[in-house]
Amino acid sequence: MISTILPRSYFAPLEKVQTRLGADDQLACLNLVARFEWCFDSRNFDALSEMLTEDFVLDHVWGYREGREAAIALLREKLPINDGLRHASLNPTVYAEEDGTATALSYLLGVLVGEDEDGPQRPIIAGEGLRVDRFRKDDGLWRMTACTVDQMWVHSSFPIPDTERAHYRLDAAIRPRT
């Protein structure tokens, strides 16, 4: 099970973290983290699909899905509750794993923008959480193999039931897979 409880490999000696992954590779992985959010916010699932491996795993507060198509189906299903949201991955850092793959850590921030006559004053921070992304290089291109989002705090004005709000706060390691 993947969790954003920081992986031990993140705390490897700095020399190993910096020498195993070149700057171009680090930038390519960090670009994928940002592109994931741009693709989701713009509803460009073709571009998102291209950057994910076929065996991609999404372990999100919304549910757990194995396989690129199943993960994209879950993201599509959650589009209605994301109207007016802009997602950003902040403080990203990427490092190499012993097996030649890479991992990125970041904070996920969702900002609700636009006008809302009946709701809260906007913009507001709708939610924030922790994110771990995993990558593999195939045929010269880095692609995302997994994305875990957990420990998500959601603003009280965001229209979800309190039971769902409590579920979002759970760490992926103990969250039921749905």
PyMOL commands that place a pseudoatom at each C-alpha (Angstrom):
pseudoatom trace, name=CA, resn=MET, resi=1, chain=A, elem=C, hetatm=0, pos=[0.000, 0.000, 0.000]
pseudoatom trace, name=CA, resn=ILE, resi=2, chain=A, elem=C, hetatm=0, pos=[1.290, 3.463, -0.867]
pseudoatom trace, name=CA, resn=SER, resi=3, chain=A, elem=C, hetatm=0, pos=[1.035, 6.242, 1.692]
pseudoatom trace, name=CA, resn=THR, resi=4, chain=A, elem=C, hetatm=0, pos=[2.183, 9.799, 2.081]
pseudoatom trace, name=CA, resn=ILE, resi=5, chain=A, elem=C, hetatm=0, pos=[3.728, 8.940, 5.380]
pseudoatom trace, name=CA, resn=LEU, resi=6, chain=A, elem=C, hetatm=0, pos=[7.057, 10.012, 3.990]
pseudoatom trace, name=CA, resn=PRO, resi=7, chain=A, elem=C, hetatm=0, pos=[8.909, 7.088, 2.420]
pseudoatom trace, name=CA, resn=ARG, resi=8, chain=A, elem=C, hetatm=0, pos=[12.155, 6.167, 4.188]
pseudoatom trace, name=CA, resn=SER, resi=9, chain=A, elem=C, hetatm=0, pos=[14.020, 6.549, 0.905]
pseudoatom trace, name=CA, resn=TYR, resi=10, chain=A, elem=C, hetatm=0, pos=[13.251, 10.284, 1.018]
pseudoatom trace, name=CA, resn=PHE, resi=11, chain=A, elem=C, hetatm=0, pos=[15.665, 10.566, 3.915]
pseudoatom trace, name=CA, resn=ALA, resi=12, chain=A, elem=C, hetatm=0, pos=[18.550, 8.766, 2.176]
pseudoatom trace, name=CA, resn=PRO, resi=13, chain=A, elem=C, hetatm=0, pos=[21.912, 10.529, 2.438]
pseudoatom trace, name=CA, resn=LEU, resi=14, chain=A, elem=C, hetatm=0, pos=[21.841, 13.704, 0.375]
pseudoatom trace, name=CA, resn=GLU, resi=15, chain=A, elem=C, hetatm=0, pos=[24.708, 12.496, -1.800]
pseudoatom trace, name=CA, resn=LYS, resi=16, chain=A, elem=C, hetatm=0, pos=[22.648, 9.499, -2.947]
pseudoatom trace, name=CA, resn=VAL, resi=17, chain=A, elem=C, hetatm=0, pos=[19.502, 11.563, -3.497]
pseudoatom trace, name=CA, resn=GLN, resi=18, chain=A, elem=C, hetatm=0, pos=[21.351, 14.122, -5.627]
pseudoatom trace, name=CA, resn=THR, resi=19, chain=A, elem=C, hetatm=0, pos=[23.607, 11.844, -7.661]
pseudoatom trace, name=CA, resn=ARG, resi=20, chain=A, elem=C, hetatm=0, pos=[21.162, 9.139, -8.722]
pseudoatom trace, name=CA, resn=LEU, resi=21, chain=A, elem=C, hetatm=0, pos=[18.836, 11.413, -10.705]
pseudoatom trace, name=CA, resn=GLY, resi=22, chain=A, elem=C, hetatm=0, pos=[20.046, 14.092, -13.118]
pseudoatom trace, name=CA, resn=ALA, resi=23, chain=A, elem=C, hetatm=0, pos=[18.529, 17.565, -13.316]
pseudoatom trace, name=CA, resn=ASP, resi=24, chain=A, elem=C, hetatm=0, pos=[16.760, 16.773, -16.617]
pseudoatom trace, name=CA, resn=ASP, resi=25, chain=A, elem=C, hetatm=0, pos=[15.143, 13.697, -15.092]
pseudoatom trace, name=CA, resn=GLN, resi=26, chain=A, elem=C, hetatm=0, pos=[14.106, 15.594, -11.955]
pseudoatom trace, name=CA, resn=LEU, resi=27, chain=A, elem=C, hetatm=0, pos=[12.560, 18.356, -14.059]
pseudoatom trace, name=CA, resn=ALA, resi=28, chain=A, elem=C, hetatm=0, pos=[10.703, 15.835, -16.248]
pseudoatom trace, name=CA, resn=CYS, resi=29, chain=A, elem=C, hetatm=0, pos=[9.151, 14.209, -13.159]
pseudoatom trace, name=CA, resn=LEU, resi=30, chain=A, elem=C, hetatm=0, pos=[8.230, 17.530, -11.546]
pseudoatom trace, name=CA, resn=ASN, resi=31, chain=A, elem=C, hetatm=0, pos=[6.670, 18.623, -14.827]
pseudoatom trace, name=CA, resn=LEU, resi=32, chain=A, elem=C, hetatm=0, pos=[4.433, 15.532, -14.742]
pseudoatom trace, name=CA, resn=VAL, resi=33, chain=A, elem=C, hetatm=0, pos=[3.215, 16.432, -11.245]
pseudoatom trace, name=CA, resn=ALA, resi=34, chain=A, elem=C, hetatm=0, pos=[2.156, 19.895, -12.445]
pseudoatom trace, name=CA, resn=ARG, resi=35, chain=A, elem=C, hetatm=0, pos=[0.757, 18.565, -15.755]
pseudoatom trace, name=CA, resn=PHE, resi=36, chain=A, elem=C, hetatm=0, pos=[-1.429, 16.103, -13.851]
pseudoatom trace, name=CA, resn=GLU, resi=37, chain=A, elem=C, hetatm=0, pos=[-3.247, 19.009, -12.191]
pseudoatom trace, name=CA, resn=TRP, resi=38, chain=A, elem=C, hetatm=0, pos=[-3.377, 21.111, -15.383]
pseudoatom trace, name=CA, resn=CYS, resi=39, chain=A, elem=C, hetatm=0, pos=[-4.840, 18.181, -17.306]
pseudoatom trace, name=CA, resn=PHE, resi=40, chain=A, elem=C, hetatm=0, pos=[-7.422, 17.442, -14.613]
pseudoatom trace, name=CA, resn=ASP, resi=41, chain=A, elem=C, hetatm=0, pos=[-8.474, 21.086, -14.186]
pseudoatom trace, name=CA, resn=SER, resi=42, chain=A, elem=C, hetatm=0, pos=[-8.810, 21.571, -17.949]
pseudoatom trace, name=CA, resn=ARG, resi=43, chain=A, elem=C, hetatm=0, pos=[-10.575, 18.195, -18.352]
pseudoatom trace, name=CA, resn=ASN, resi=44, chain=A, elem=C, hetatm=0, pos=[-7.982, 17.038, -20.887]
pseudoatom trace, name=CA, resn=PHE, resi=45, chain=A, elem=C, hetatm=0, pos=[-8.034, 13.331, -20.133]
pseudoatom trace, name=CA, resn=ASP, resi=46, chain=A, elem=C, hetatm=0, pos=[-6.299, 12.372, -23.394]
pseudoatom trace, name=CA, resn=ALA, resi=47, chain=A, elem=C, hetatm=0, pos=[-3.197, 14.316, -22.342]
pseudoatom trace, name=CA, resn=LEU, resi=48, chain=A, elem=C, hetatm=0, pos=[-3.466, 12.895, -18.825]
pseudoatom trace, name=CA, resn=SER, resi=49, chain=A, elem=C, hetatm=0, pos=[-3.717, 9.351, -20.171]
pseudoatom trace, name=CA, resn=GLU, resi=50, chain=A, elem=C, hetatm=0, pos=[-0.552, 9.815, -22.227]
pseudoatom trace, name=CA, resn=MET, resi=51, chain=A, elem=C, hetatm=0, pos=[1.518, 10.638, -19.136]
pseudoatom trace, name=CA, resn=LEU, resi=52, chain=A, elem=C, hetatm=0, pos=[0.327, 7.644, -17.067]
pseudoatom trace, name=CA, resn=THR, resi=53, chain=A, elem=C, hetatm=0, pos=[1.561, 4.071, -17.322]
pseudoatom trace, name=CA, resn=GLU, resi=54, chain=A, elem=C, hetatm=0, pos=[-0.941, 1.383, -18.194]
pseudoatom trace, name=CA, resn=ASP, resi=55, chain=A, elem=C, hetatm=0, pos=[-0.534, -0.086, -14.682]
pseudoatom trace, name=CA, resn=PHE, resi=56, chain=A, elem=C, hetatm=0, pos=[-0.991, 3.318, -13.004]
pseudoatom trace, name=CA, resn=VAL, resi=57, chain=A, elem=C, hetatm=0, pos=[-2.388, 3.237, -9.431]
pseudoatom trace, name=CA, resn=LEU, resi=58, chain=A, elem=C, hetatm=0, pos=[-4.507, 6.055, -8.028]
pseudoatom trace, name=CA, resn=ASP, resi=59, chain=A, elem=C, hetatm=0, pos=[-4.852, 5.969, -4.243]
pseudoatom trace, name=CA, resn=HIS, resi=60, chain=A, elem=C, hetatm=0, pos=[-6.958, 9.034, -3.602]
pseudoatom trace, name=CA, resn=VAL, resi=61, chain=A, elem=C, hetatm=0, pos=[-9.376, 10.203, -0.934]
pseudoatom trace, name=CA, resn=TRP, resi=62, chain=A, elem=C, hetatm=0, pos=[-12.047, 9.559, -3.606]
pseudoatom trace, name=CA, resn=GLY, resi=63, chain=A, elem=C, hetatm=0, pos=[-11.105, 5.910, -3.968]
pseudoatom trace, name=CA, resn=TYR, resi=64, chain=A, elem=C, hetatm=0, pos=[-8.457, 3.386, -4.973]
pseudoatom trace, name=CA, resn=ARG, resi=65, chain=A, elem=C, hetatm=0, pos=[-8.091, 2.346, -8.611]
pseudoatom trace, name=CA, resn=GLU, resi=66, chain=A, elem=C, hetatm=0, pos=[-5.576, 0.120, -10.390]
pseudoatom trace, name=CA, resn=GLY, resi=67, chain=A, elem=C, hetatm=0, pos=[-4.988, 0.718, -14.093]
pseudoatom trace, name=CA, resn=ARG, resi=68, chain=A, elem=C, hetatm=0, pos=[-4.892, 3.910, -16.142]
pseudoatom trace, name=CA, resn=GLU, resi=69, chain=A, elem=C, hetatm=0, pos=[-8.436, 3.625, -17.483]
pseudoatom trace, name=CA, resn=ALA, resi=70, chain=A, elem=C, hetatm=0, pos=[-9.964, 2.877, -14.063]
pseudoatom trace, name=CA, resn=ALA, resi=71, chain=A, elem=C, hetatm=0, pos=[-8.122, 5.833, -12.512]
pseudoatom trace, name=CA, resn=ILE, resi=72, chain=A, elem=C, hetatm=0, pos=[-9.253, 8.217, -15.243]
pseudoatom trace, name=CA, resn=ALA, resi=73, chain=A, elem=C, hetatm=0, pos=[-12.833, 6.949, -14.877]
pseudoatom trace, name=CA, resn=LEU, resi=74, chain=A, elem=C, hetatm=0, pos=[-12.734, 7.847, -11.159]
pseudoatom trace, name=CA, resn=LEU, resi=75, chain=A, elem=C, hetatm=0, pos=[-11.377, 11.326, -11.931]
pseudoatom trace, name=CA, resn=ARG, resi=76, chain=A, elem=C, hetatm=0, pos=[-14.112, 11.864, -14.532]
pseudoatom trace, name=CA, resn=GLU, resi=77, chain=A, elem=C, hetatm=0, pos=[-16.739, 10.727, -12.025]
pseudoatom trace, name=CA, resn=LYS, resi=78, chain=A, elem=C, hetatm=0, pos=[-15.587, 13.412, -9.565]
pseudoatom trace, name=CA, resn=LEU, resi=79, chain=A, elem=C, hetatm=0, pos=[-15.700, 16.312, -12.049]
pseudoatom trace, name=CA, resn=PRO, resi=80, chain=A, elem=C, hetatm=0, pos=[-18.982, 17.810, -10.734]
pseudoatom trace, name=CA, resn=ILE, resi=81, chain=A, elem=C, hetatm=0, pos=[-17.589, 18.471, -7.255]
pseudoatom trace, name=CA, resn=ASN, resi=82, chain=A, elem=C, hetatm=0, pos=[-14.515, 20.087, -8.817]
pseudoatom trace, name=CA, resn=ASP, resi=83, chain=A, elem=C, hetatm=0, pos=[-16.294, 22.877, -10.706]
pseudoatom trace, name=CA, resn=GLY, resi=84, chain=A, elem=C, hetatm=0, pos=[-14.489, 26.127, -9.963]
pseudoatom trace, name=CA, resn=LEU, resi=85, chain=A, elem=C, hetatm=0, pos=[-11.495, 24.417, -8.356]
pseudoatom trace, name=CA, resn=ARG, resi=86, chain=A, elem=C, hetatm=0, pos=[-7.883, 24.996, -9.315]
pseudoatom trace, name=CA, resn=HIS, resi=87, chain=A, elem=C, hetatm=0, pos=[-5.362, 22.428, -8.083]
pseudoatom trace, name=CA, resn=ALA, resi=88, chain=A, elem=C, hetatm=0, pos=[-1.682, 23.088, -7.384]
pseudoatom trace, name=CA, resn=SER, resi=89, chain=A, elem=C, hetatm=0, pos=[1.118, 20.872, -6.137]
pseudoatom trace, name=CA, resn=LEU, resi=90, chain=A, elem=C, hetatm=0, pos=[3.358, 22.920, -3.885]
pseudoatom trace, name=CA, resn=ASN, resi=91, chain=A, elem=C, hetatm=0, pos=[6.875, 22.467, -2.481]
pseudoatom trace, name=CA, resn=PRO, resi=92, chain=A, elem=C, hetatm=0, pos=[7.589, 19.627, -4.915]
pseudoatom trace, name=CA, resn=THR, resi=93, chain=A, elem=C, hetatm=0, pos=[10.711, 17.578, -4.464]
pseudoatom trace, name=CA, resn=VAL, resi=94, chain=A, elem=C, hetatm=0, pos=[11.823, 14.557, -6.457]
pseudoatom trace, name=CA, resn=TYR, resi=95, chain=A, elem=C, hetatm=0, pos=[14.408, 11.908, -5.773]
pseudoatom trace, name=CA, resn=ALA, resi=96, chain=A, elem=C, hetatm=0, pos=[15.649, 8.619, -7.191]
pseudoatom trace, name=CA, resn=GLU, resi=97, chain=A, elem=C, hetatm=0, pos=[14.801, 5.226, -5.783]
pseudoatom trace, name=CA, resn=GLU, resi=98, chain=A, elem=C, hetatm=0, pos=[17.299, 2.332, -5.625]
pseudoatom trace, name=CA, resn=ASP, resi=99, chain=A, elem=C, hetatm=0, pos=[15.469, 0.511, -8.456]
pseudoatom trace, name=CA, resn=GLY, resi=100, chain=A, elem=C, hetatm=0, pos=[15.869, 3.349, -10.984]
pseudoatom trace, name=CA, resn=THR, resi=101, chain=A, elem=C, hetatm=0, pos=[12.381, 4.776, -10.503]
pseudoatom trace, name=CA, resn=ALA, resi=102, chain=A, elem=C, hetatm=0, pos=[11.677, 8.203, -9.018]
pseudoatom trace, name=CA, resn=THR, resi=103, chain=A, elem=C, hetatm=0, pos=[9.353, 9.607, -6.373]
pseudoatom trace, name=CA, resn=ALA, resi=104, chain=A, elem=C, hetatm=0, pos=[8.009, 13.128, -5.885]
pseudoatom trace, name=CA, resn=LEU, resi=105, chain=A, elem=C, hetatm=0, pos=[6.487, 14.599, -2.744]
pseudoatom trace, name=CA, resn=SER, resi=106, chain=A, elem=C, hetatm=0, pos=[4.328, 17.725, -2.662]
pseudoatom trace, name=CA, resn=TYR, resi=107, chain=A, elem=C, hetatm=0, pos=[1.437, 19.424, -0.929]
pseudoatom trace, name=CA, resn=LEU, resi=108, chain=A, elem=C, hetatm=0, pos=[-1.804, 19.505, -2.877]
pseudoatom trace, name=CA, resn=LEU, resi=109, chain=A, elem=C, hetatm=0, pos=[-3.831, 22.701, -2.636]
pseudoatom trace, name=CA, resn=GLY, resi=110, chain=A, elem=C, hetatm=0, pos=[-7.324, 23.181, -4.055]
pseudoatom trace, name=CA, resn=VAL, resi=111, chain=A, elem=C, hetatm=0, pos=[-8.519, 26.776, -4.438]
pseudoatom trace, name=CA, resn=LEU, resi=112, chain=A, elem=C, hetatm=0, pos=[-12.163, 27.526, -5.195]
pseudoatom trace, name=CA, resn=VAL, resi=113, chain=A, elem=C, hetatm=0, pos=[-12.359, 30.469, -7.600]
pseudoatom trace, name=CA, resn=GLY, resi=114, chain=A, elem=C, hetatm=0, pos=[-15.081, 32.341, -9.458]
pseudoatom trace, name=CA, resn=GLU, resi=115, chain=A, elem=C, hetatm=0, pos=[-18.252, 34.030, -8.357]
pseudoatom trace, name=CA, resn=ASP, resi=116, chain=A, elem=C, hetatm=0, pos=[-20.757, 32.324, -6.120]
pseudoatom trace, name=CA, resn=GLU, resi=117, chain=A, elem=C, hetatm=0, pos=[-23.857, 34.316, -5.194]
pseudoatom trace, name=CA, resn=ASP, resi=118, chain=A, elem=C, hetatm=0, pos=[-25.135, 31.826, -2.612]
pseudoatom trace, name=CA, resn=GLY, resi=119, chain=A, elem=C, hetatm=0, pos=[-21.920, 30.430, -1.168]
pseudoatom trace, name=CA, resn=PRO, resi=120, chain=A, elem=C, hetatm=0, pos=[-18.790, 31.599, 0.588]
pseudoatom trace, name=CA, resn=GLN, resi=121, chain=A, elem=C, hetatm=0, pos=[-16.708, 34.550, -0.504]
pseudoatom trace, name=CA, resn=ARG, resi=122, chain=A, elem=C, hetatm=0, pos=[-14.230, 33.361, -3.129]
pseudoatom trace, name=CA, resn=PRO, resi=123, chain=A, elem=C, hetatm=0, pos=[-11.438, 32.595, -3.576]
pseudoatom trace, name=CA, resn=ILE, resi=124, chain=A, elem=C, hetatm=0, pos=[-11.135, 30.201, -0.671]
pseudoatom trace, name=CA, resn=ILE, resi=125, chain=A, elem=C, hetatm=0, pos=[-8.859, 27.300, 0.040]
pseudoatom trace, name=CA, resn=ALA, resi=126, chain=A, elem=C, hetatm=0, pos=[-11.225, 24.404, -0.542]
pseudoatom trace, name=CA, resn=GLY, resi=127, chain=A, elem=C, hetatm=0, pos=[-8.801, 21.765, 0.654]
pseudoatom trace, name=CA, resn=GLU, resi=128, chain=A, elem=C, hetatm=0, pos=[-5.221, 20.684, 1.086]
pseudoatom trace, name=CA, resn=GLY, resi=129, chain=A, elem=C, hetatm=0, pos=[-3.434, 17.401, 1.452]
pseudoatom trace, name=CA, resn=LEU, resi=130, chain=A, elem=C, hetatm=0, pos=[-0.237, 15.435, 0.957]
pseudoatom trace, name=CA, resn=ARG, resi=131, chain=A, elem=C, hetatm=0, pos=[0.749, 13.839, -2.317]
pseudoatom trace, name=CA, resn=VAL, resi=132, chain=A, elem=C, hetatm=0, pos=[3.266, 11.182, -3.379]
pseudoatom trace, name=CA, resn=ASP, resi=133, chain=A, elem=C, hetatm=0, pos=[3.836, 10.472, -7.069]
pseudoatom trace, name=CA, resn=ARG, resi=134, chain=A, elem=C, hetatm=0, pos=[5.906, 7.618, -8.479]
pseudoatom trace, name=CA, resn=PHE, resi=135, chain=A, elem=C, hetatm=0, pos=[7.578, 7.496, -11.906]
pseudoatom trace, name=CA, resn=ARG, resi=136, chain=A, elem=C, hetatm=0, pos=[9.232, 5.024, -14.259]
pseudoatom trace, name=CA, resn=LYS, resi=137, chain=A, elem=C, hetatm=0, pos=[11.262, 5.793, -17.371]
pseudoatom trace, name=CA, resn=ASP, resi=138, chain=A, elem=C, hetatm=0, pos=[10.189, 3.732, -20.399]
pseudoatom trace, name=CA, resn=ASP, resi=139, chain=A, elem=C, hetatm=0, pos=[11.490, 4.278, -23.930]
pseudoatom trace, name=CA, resn=GLY, resi=140, chain=A, elem=C, hetatm=0, pos=[13.258, 7.464, -22.853]
pseudoatom trace, name=CA, resn=LEU, resi=141, chain=A, elem=C, hetatm=0, pos=[10.174, 9.114, -21.295]
pseudoatom trace, name=CA, resn=TRP, resi=142, chain=A, elem=C, hetatm=0, pos=[9.230, 9.401, -17.645]
pseudoatom trace, name=CA, resn=ARG, resi=143, chain=A, elem=C, hetatm=0, pos=[5.637, 8.432, -16.915]
pseudoatom trace, name=CA, resn=MET, resi=144, chain=A, elem=C, hetatm=0, pos=[3.661, 8.442, -13.695]
pseudoatom trace, name=CA, resn=THR, resi=145, chain=A, elem=C, hetatm=0, pos=[3.066, 4.981, -12.200]
pseudoatom trace, name=CA, resn=ALA, resi=146, chain=A, elem=C, hetatm=0, pos=[1.195, 6.002, -9.046]
pseudoatom trace, name=CA, resn=CYS, resi=147, chain=A, elem=C, hetatm=0, pos=[-0.383, 8.955, -7.303]
pseudoatom trace, name=CA, resn=THR, resi=148, chain=A, elem=C, hetatm=0, pos=[-1.389, 8.935, -3.650]
pseudoatom trace, name=CA, resn=VAL, resi=149, chain=A, elem=C, hetatm=0, pos=[-3.351, 11.776, -2.100]
pseudoatom trace, name=CA, resn=ASP, resi=150, chain=A, elem=C, hetatm=0, pos=[-4.233, 11.625, 1.560]
pseudoatom trace, name=CA, resn=GLN, resi=151, chain=A, elem=C, hetatm=0, pos=[-4.603, 13.462, 4.836]
pseudoatom trace, name=CA, resn=MET, resi=152, chain=A, elem=C, hetatm=0, pos=[-6.858, 15.859, 2.922]
pseudoatom trace, name=CA, resn=TRP, resi=153, chain=A, elem=C, hetatm=0, pos=[-8.391, 18.699, 4.905]
pseudoatom trace, name=CA, resn=VAL, resi=154, chain=A, elem=C, hetatm=0, pos=[-11.546, 20.092, 3.280]
pseudoatom trace, name=CA, resn=HIS, resi=155, chain=A, elem=C, hetatm=0, pos=[-13.095, 23.463, 4.118]
pseudoatom trace, name=CA, resn=SER, resi=156, chain=A, elem=C, hetatm=0, pos=[-16.394, 23.252, 5.997]
pseudoatom trace, name=CA, resn=SER, resi=157, chain=A, elem=C, hetatm=0, pos=[-18.216, 25.173, 3.232]
pseudoatom trace, name=CA, resn=PHE, resi=158, chain=A, elem=C, hetatm=0, pos=[-17.283, 22.580, 0.592]
pseudoatom trace, name=CA, resn=PRO, resi=159, chain=A, elem=C, hetatm=0, pos=[-20.459, 20.609, -0.241]
pseudoatom trace, name=CA, resn=ILE, resi=160, chain=A, elem=C, hetatm=0, pos=[-19.641, 17.103, 0.989]
pseudoatom trace, name=CA, resn=PRO, resi=161, chain=A, elem=C, hetatm=0, pos=[-21.119, 15.109, 3.892]
pseudoatom trace, name=CA, resn=ASP, resi=162, chain=A, elem=C, hetatm=0, pos=[-19.209, 15.232, 7.201]
pseudoatom trace, name=CA, resn=THR, resi=163, chain=A, elem=C, hetatm=0, pos=[-18.562, 11.465, 7.032]
pseudoatom trace, name=CA, resn=GLU, resi=164, chain=A, elem=C, hetatm=0, pos=[-16.808, 11.950, 3.686]
pseudoatom trace, name=CA, resn=ARG, resi=165, chain=A, elem=C, hetatm=0, pos=[-14.847, 14.905, 5.098]
pseudoatom trace, name=CA, resn=ALA, resi=166, chain=A, elem=C, hetatm=0, pos=[-13.618, 12.661, 7.950]
pseudoatom trace, name=CA, resn=HIS, resi=167, chain=A, elem=C, hetatm=0, pos=[-12.689, 9.904, 5.454]
pseudoatom trace, name=CA, resn=TYR, resi=168, chain=A, elem=C, hetatm=0, pos=[-10.571, 12.393, 3.468]
pseudoatom trace, name=CA, resn=ARG, resi=169, chain=A, elem=C, hetatm=0, pos=[-8.424, 13.122, 6.544]
pseudoatom trace, name=CA, resn=LEU, resi=170, chain=A, elem=C, hetatm=0, pos=[-7.326, 9.492, 6.884]
pseudoatom trace, name=CA, resn=ASP, resi=171, chain=A, elem=C, hetatm=0, pos=[-3.875, 8.408, 5.835]
pseudoatom trace, name=CA, resn=ALA, resi=172, chain=A, elem=C, hetatm=0, pos=[-3.853, 6.079, 2.832]
pseudoatom trace, name=CA, resn=ALA, resi=173, chain=A, elem=C, hetatm=0, pos=[-2.285, 3.318, 4.904]
pseudoatom trace, name=CA, resn=ILE, resi=174, chain=A, elem=C, hetatm=0, pos=[-5.453, 3.004, 7.015]
pseudoatom trace, name=CA, resn=ARG, resi=175, chain=A, elem=C, hetatm=0, pos=[-8.104, 4.314, 4.590]
pseudoatom trace, name=CA, resn=PRO, resi=176, chain=A, elem=C, hetatm=0, pos=[-10.542, 1.641, 3.353]
pseudoatom trace, name=CA, resn=ARG, resi=177, chain=A, elem=C, hetatm=0, pos=[-10.146, 0.926, -0.349]
pseudoatom trace, name=CA, resn=THR, resi=178, chain=A, elem=C, hetatm=0, pos=[-13.311, 1.767, -2.233]
for i in range(1, 178): cmd.bond("trace and resi %d" % i, "trace and resi %d" % (i + 1))
show_as sticks, trace
zoom trace
